[in-house]
């Protein structure tokens, strides 16, 4: 149930319509409340404050009609600008950053504000009566509608500023980098039982893995692995006295019918009921797209995509590529000193229950961040030097000799590529000098 709630909430959080819908409902509630206030109280705004509330039925209708029409026009403009921005970002940077714009709270609130004011004015308009027998003008609700229209001017100015700022390269990179760093803070290490770090447990796992009677749980839908409920897997394994092996890591693409989880009962062979099988499938959530929430590699991939797009012949924007490399270096640097969650996990009280969780190691993150950028930096000595400086920062925080070796291996690949692709000795010497300068960072 908790996994289903998280899945539904994630979809609502990422949607473009959820916040505007809430604001429209809030505007309808505000209109109803103010109309009831005007109809049930003795407050007579037109009599007590004629300069503010002295608008008759015809004047109130005209004013609210003008406000409603203008709000609907501006709302259409806001939607058009948002779609135009999304199209431009997709073509200039990467299609994978579109969801960041769709879930942008500023855009959602502005859209909801204009549509909400439109709905508010329509509801108030329907209650105005001008005949002598049933004359009713909700003066408070009318004046609030005017105030909301004036607020729309401020909202439009904010929206234009927000869109202009959102299109800046450093803003896009900073947003992706911040979300990825937040995921790093949450996921490294991940609290899933205790590491199975004793040789006896590893030996028992290897013996079990070699047995032929592992049973497979197949995916019932197609999509990317967006979330693995590790705690639920460990609880399931404890309850059923079974060993589990998650076959697909977070971010992997899984087709319907593909193997998702393998399990092996430690006791006598038993078959799973439909409910037990469904409970195990629900531990791995598939979606049509990837998300940074539990997939730090997706954040790295977005930064890499922006760098590659900037290096393409049609754009040829070295400055943007350098900025992307800076954020890549910062993100991998955050990973360099952190303990990674063990792939083989157990409970502290049930040492025989084991769950194998596939995960990318530090070397994998270094390769993901720098391999493609290095390959596409052919003949660009400025980018080679910035890549080396980023590697120097990563190596400085690397917490083990193995991680420092991964940084050194990446630097050697970069030096060889620079030697093969740079045209002049001046450029080669500059890259080599940068390497010698930053090498002390990961050797210290």
C-alpha positions in Angstrom: 0.0 0.0 0.0 2.8 2.4 0.8 4.6 1.6 -2.5 1.3 2.3 -4.3 0.9 5.6 -2.5 4.4 6.7 -3.4 3.9 5.7 -7.0 0.6 7.7 -7.2 2.1 10.7 -5.4 5.2 10.7 -7.7 2.9 10.8 -10.8 0.9 13.7 -9.4 4.0 15.5 -8.3 5.5 15.3 -11.8 2.3 16.2 -13.7 1.6 19.6 -15.1 -2.1 19.7 -14.2 -2.2 18.7 -10.5 -1.3 22.0 -8.9 -3.5 24.1 -11.4 -6.4 21.8 -10.6 -6.0 22.3 -6.9 -5.8 26.1 -7.4 -9.0 26.1 -9.5 -10.8 24.1 -6.8 -9.5 26.6 -4.3 -10.8 29.5 -6.4 -14.2 27.9 -6.6 -14.2 27.5 -2.8 -13.2 31.1 -2.3 -16.0 32.3 -4.7 -18.6 30.3 -2.9 -17.4 31.4 0.6 -17.5 35.1 -0.4 -20.9 34.9 -2.0 -22.3 33.2 1.1 -20.7 36.0 3.2 -22.3 38.7 1.1 -25.7 37.0 1.2 -25.8 36.1 4.9 -24.3 39.2 6.6 -25.4 42.7 7.0 -22.2 44.1 5.6 -23.2 46.6 2.9 -20.0 47.6 1.1 -21.8 49.9 -1.4 -23.3 51.9 1.5 -20.3 51.9 3.9 -17.5 52.2 1.4 -19.1 53.6 -1.8 -15.7 54.5 -3.4 -14.6 50.8 -3.2 -17.8 48.9 -3.4 -20.2 51.3 -5.2 -20.4 49.3 -8.4 -23.9 48.3 -9.6 -25.0 45.1 -11.1 -24.2 46.1 -14.7 -20.8 47.5 -13.7 -20.0 44.4 -11.8 -20.9 42.2 -14.7 -18.8 44.2 -17.1 -15.8 44.2 -14.8 -15.9 40.5 -14.1 -16.5 39.7 -17.7 -13.4 41.7 -18.7 -11.3 40.1 -15.9 -12.4 36.6 -16.9 -11.7 37.2 -20.6 -8.3 38.7 -19.9 -7.3 35.9 -17.5 -8.3 33.2 -20.1 -6.2 35.0 -22.7 -3.2 35.3 -20.5 -3.6 31.7 -19.4 -3.4 30.6 -23.1 -0.3 32.8 -23.5 1.3 31.1 -20.4 0.6 27.7 -21.8 2.0 28.7 -25.2 5.2 30.1 -23.7 5.6 27.0 -21.6 5.3 24.7 -24.6 7.6 26.8 -26.6 10.2 26.7 -23.8 9.9 23.0 -23.4 10.4 22.6 -27.2 13.5 24.9 -27.1 15.0 23.1 -24.1 14.5 19.7 -25.8 16.2 20.7 -29.0 19.0 22.7 -27.4 19.9 20.7 -24.4 18.3 17.2 -24.0 14.8 15.7 -24.1 15.6 14.2 -20.7 15.4 17.5 -18.9 11.8 18.1 -20.0 10.3 16.6 -16.8 12.3 19.2 -14.8 10.2 21.9 -16.5 7.0 20.0 -16.3 7.4 19.7 -12.5 8.5 23.2 -12.0 6.4 24.7 -9.2 6.6 28.3 -10.5 5.1 27.4 -13.9 2.4 25.2 -12.3 1.4 28.0 -9.8 1.2 30.7 -12.5 -1.0 28.5 -14.7 -3.2 27.6 -11.9 -3.5 31.2 -10.8 -4.8 32.5 -14.2 -7.2 29.6 -14.7 -8.4 29.8 -11.1 -9.2 33.6 -11.4 -11.1 32.8 -14.6 -13.2 30.1 -12.8 -13.7 32.5 -9.8 -15.1 35.3 -12.0 -17.5 32.9 -13.8 -18.9 31.7 -10.5 -19.4 35.2 -9.2 -20.9 36.4 -12.5 -23.7 33.8 -12.2 -24.9 35.2 -8.9 -25.3 38.8 -9.8 -29.0 39.9 -10.2 -30.0 43.4 -11.4 -33.8 43.3 -11.2 -35.5 45.2 -8.4 -37.3 42.2 -7.0 -34.1 40.0 -6.7 -31.4 42.5 -6.8 -28.1 41.0 -5.5 -24.6 42.2 -6.0 -21.9 40.3 -4.0 -19.8 43.4 -3.6 -17.1 41.7 -1.5 -16.7 38.9 -4.1 -16.6 41.5 -6.9 -13.8 43.5 -5.2 -11.8 40.4 -4.5 -12.1 39.5 -8.2 -10.7 42.9 -9.1 -7.8 42.4 -6.6 -7.1 39.0 -8.1 -6.9 40.6 -11.6 -4.4 43.1 -10.3 -2.4 40.2 -8.8 -2.4 38.6 -12.3 -0.2 41.5 -13.5 2.4 40.6 -10.9 2.0 36.9 -11.7 2.6 37.6 -15.4 5.7 39.6 -14.7 7.0 36.9 -12.5 6.3 34.2 -15.1 8.2 36.0 -17.8 11.2 36.5 -15.5 11.0 32.9 -14.4 10.9 31.6 -18.0 13.8 33.8 -19.0 15.8 32.6 -16.1 14.9 29.0 -16.6 16.3 29.0 -20.1 19.8 30.0 -18.9 22.3 27.2 -19.1 23.6 27.6 -15.6 20.1 27.4 -14.2 19.3 24.2 -16.0 22.6 22.6 -14.9 22.3 23.8 -11.4 18.8 22.3 -11.1 19.9 18.9 -12.3 23.0 19.0 -10.2 21.1 20.0 -7.1 18.5 17.2 -7.5 21.2 14.7 -8.1 23.2 15.8 -5.0 20.0 15.5 -2.9 19.6 11.9 -4.2 23.2 11.2 -3.2 22.5 12.5 0.3 19.5 10.1 0.6 20.8 7.0 -1.1 24.4 6.7 0.0 24.4 4.6 2.1 20.8 3.3 1.9 19.4 1.9 5.1 18.6 -1.7 4.1 19.4 -4.1 6.9 23.0 -4.8 7.5 25.8 -5.6 5.1 26.4 -9.3 4.7 30.2 -8.9 5.1 31.2 -12.1 6.6 33.0 -14.7 4.5 30.6 -17.4 5.6 27.6 -15.6 4.2 29.3 -14.8 0.9 30.3 -18.5 0.6 26.7 -19.6 1.4 25.4 -17.1 -1.2 27.8 -18.4 -3.9 26.7 -22.0 -3.2 23.1 -21.0 -3.4 23.6 -19.0 -6.6 25.2 -22.1 -8.3 22.1 -24.2 -7.7 19.9 -24.6 -10.8 16.5 -24.3 -9.1 16.2 -20.6 -8.8 12.6 -19.4 -9.6 11.9 -16.3 -11.6 9.3 -13.6 -11.1 8.5 -11.9 -14.4 7.5 -8.3 -15.0 3.8 -7.7 -15.7 4.4 -4.4 -17.5 7.0 -2.6 -19.6 9.0 0.3 -18.4 12.1 1.6 -16.6 12.9 0.5 -13.1 12.3 3.7 -11.2 12.2 2.5 -7.6 13.1 -0.7 -5.7 11.5 -1.1 -2.3 14.5 -2.6 -0.6 12.9 -2.8 2.9 9.9 -4.6 1.5 12.1 -7.1 -0.3 14.0 -7.9 2.9 10.8 -8.3 4.8 9.4 -10.6 2.1 12.6 -12.7 2.2 12.5 -12.9 6.0 8.8 -14.0 6.0 9.3 -16.7 3.4 12.8 -17.8 4.4 14.1 -17.3 0.9 17.0 -15.8 -0.8 16.2 -13.0 -3.3 18.2 -11.7 -6.3 17.0 -8.5 -8.0 17.8 -9.0 -11.7 17.3 -5.4 -12.9 19.0 -2.4 -11.3 17.4 1.0 -10.9 17.3 2.7 -14.3 17.2 -0.5 -16.4 14.6 -1.0 -19.1 12.4 -4.1 -18.5 10.0 -5.5 -21.0 6.8 -7.3 -20.1 7.6 -11.0 -19.3 11.3 -10.3 -18.7 12.9 -11.7 -15.5 12.5 -9.2 -12.7 13.4 -11.0 -9.5 14.7 -14.5 -8.8 14.1 -16.3 -5.5 15.2 -19.6 -3.9 13.4 -21.0 -0.8 15.9 -22.3 1.8 13.4 -24.9 3.0 11.5 -27.4 0.9 10.4 -26.3 -2.5 7.2 -24.3 -2.5 5.2 -22.4 -5.0 4.0 -18.8 -4.5 0.4 -17.9 -4.3 -1.0 -15.2 -6.6 -1.0 -12.7 -3.7 2.6 -13.5 -2.7 3.7 -13.2 -6.3 2.0 -9.8 -6.7 3.5 -8.6 -3.5 7.0 -9.4 -4.8 6.3 -7.7 -8.1 5.1 -4.6 -6.4 8.5 -4.2 -4.7 9.9 -3.1 -8.0 8.2 -0.1 -9.6 8.3 0.3 -13.3 7.4 3.6 -15.0 7.6 4.9 -18.6 10.5 7.2 -17.7 13.5 7.4 -15.4 13.6 9.6 -12.3 16.5 11.0 -10.2 14.8 10.1 -7.0 16.5 6.7 -6.6 18.6 6.8 -9.8 21.6 9.1 -9.4 23.0 7.8 -12.7 20.0 9.4 -14.4 21.1 12.8 -13.1 24.7 12.1 -14.3 23.2 11.0 -17.7 21.3 14.3 -18.1 24.5 16.4 -17.5 26.4 14.2 -20.0 23.6 14.7 -22.6 23.9 18.4 -22.2 27.6 18.3 -22.7 27.3 16.0 -25.8 24.6 18.3 -27.3 26.9 21.3 -26.8 29.8 19.5 -28.5 27.7 18.5 -31.5 28.8 20.1 -34.8 25.4 21.9 -35.2 25.9 23.7 -31.8 29.6 23.7 -31.1 29.3 25.4 -27.7 32.4 24.6 -25.7 31.5 26.9 -22.8 28.3 25.0 -22.2 30.2 21.7 -22.3 32.7 23.0 -19.8 29.9 24.1 -17.4 28.4 20.6 -17.7 31.8 19.0 -16.9 32.1 21.3 -13.8 28.8 19.9 -12.5 29.7 16.4 -13.4 32.9 16.7 -11.4 31.1 18.1 -8.4 28.5 15.3 -8.5 31.1 12.5 -8.8 33.2 14.2 -6.2 30.2 13.8 -3.8 30.2 10.1 -4.5 34.0 9.7 -4.2 34.1 9.8 -0.4 30.8 8.1 0.4 30.3 4.5 1.4 28.3 2.6 -1.2 25.5 0.3 0.0 26.6 -3.4 -0.1 25.0 -5.4 -2.9 24.4 -8.4 -0.6 22.2 -7.5 2.4 20.8 -9.4 5.4 18.9 -8.7 8.6 20.7 -8.3 11.9 18.5 -11.0 13.5 18.1 -13.4 10.5 21.6 -14.0 9.2 20.5 -16.7 6.8 18.2 -14.3 4.8 20.0 -12.6 2.0 18.9 -10.1 -0.7 21.2 -9.3 -3.6 20.7 -5.8 -4.9 22.5 -4.9 -8.1 24.1 -1.4 -8.0 26.6 0.6 -9.9 30.0 0.9 -8.3 32.2 4.0 -8.1 34.2 3.1 -11.2 30.9 2.8 -13.1 29.9 6.3 -12.1 33.3 7.7 -13.3 32.9 5.9 -16.6 29.3 7.1 -17.1 30.3 10.7 -16.3 33.5 11.0 -18.3 33.7 8.4 -21.1 31.3 9.8 -23.6 32.4 13.4 -23.0 36.0 12.5 -23.5 35.3 10.6 -26.7 33.3 13.6 -28.1 36.0 16.1 -27.1 38.1 15.3 -30.1 40.7 18.1 -30.7 39.3 20.4 -27.9 42.2 21.0 -25.6 40.2 23.4 -23.4 37.7 20.7 -22.6 40.5 18.2 -22.0 42.0 20.4 -19.4 38.6 21.0 -17.7 38.0 17.2 -17.6 41.4 16.7 -16.0 40.6 19.4 -13.3 37.3 17.7 -12.6 39.0 14.4 -12.2 41.5 16.0 -9.9 38.7 17.1 -7.6 37.2 13.7 -7.7 40.5 12.0 -6.9 41.1 14.4 -4.0 38.0 13.1 -2.2 38.4 9.4 -3.3 38.3 7.4 -0.1 40.2 4.3 -1.2 43.1 3.3 -3.4 40.7 1.4 -5.7 38.7 4.6 -6.3 41.9 6.6 -6.9 43.0 4.0 -9.4 39.7 4.4 -11.3 40.3 8.2 -11.5 43.9 7.6 -12.7 42.7 5.2 -15.3 40.2 7.8 -16.6 43.0 10.4 -16.7 45.3 8.1 -18.7 42.6 7.5 -21.3 42.1 11.2 -21.6 45.8 11.8 -22.1 46.0 9.2 -24.8 42.9 10.6 -26.6 44.4 14.1 -26.3 47.7 12.9 -27.8 45.8 11.3 -30.7 43.5 14.2 -31.5 45.2 17.5 -30.7 46.9 19.1 -33.6 49.7 21.2 -32.1 52.4 20.6 -29.5 51.3 23.7 -27.7 47.9 22.1 -27.0 49.4 18.8 -26.0 51.8 20.4 -23.6 49.0 22.4 -22.0 47.0 19.2 -21.4 50.0 17.4 -20.0 50.9 20.3 -17.7 47.3 20.3 -16.4 47.6 16.6 -15.8 50.8 17.0 -13.8 49.2 19.8 -11.8 46.1 17.9 -10.7 47.6 14.5 -10.4 48.8 15.4 -6.9 45.2 15.7 -5.8 44.5 12.0 -6.1 48.0 10.9 -5.1 47.9 12.8 -1.8 
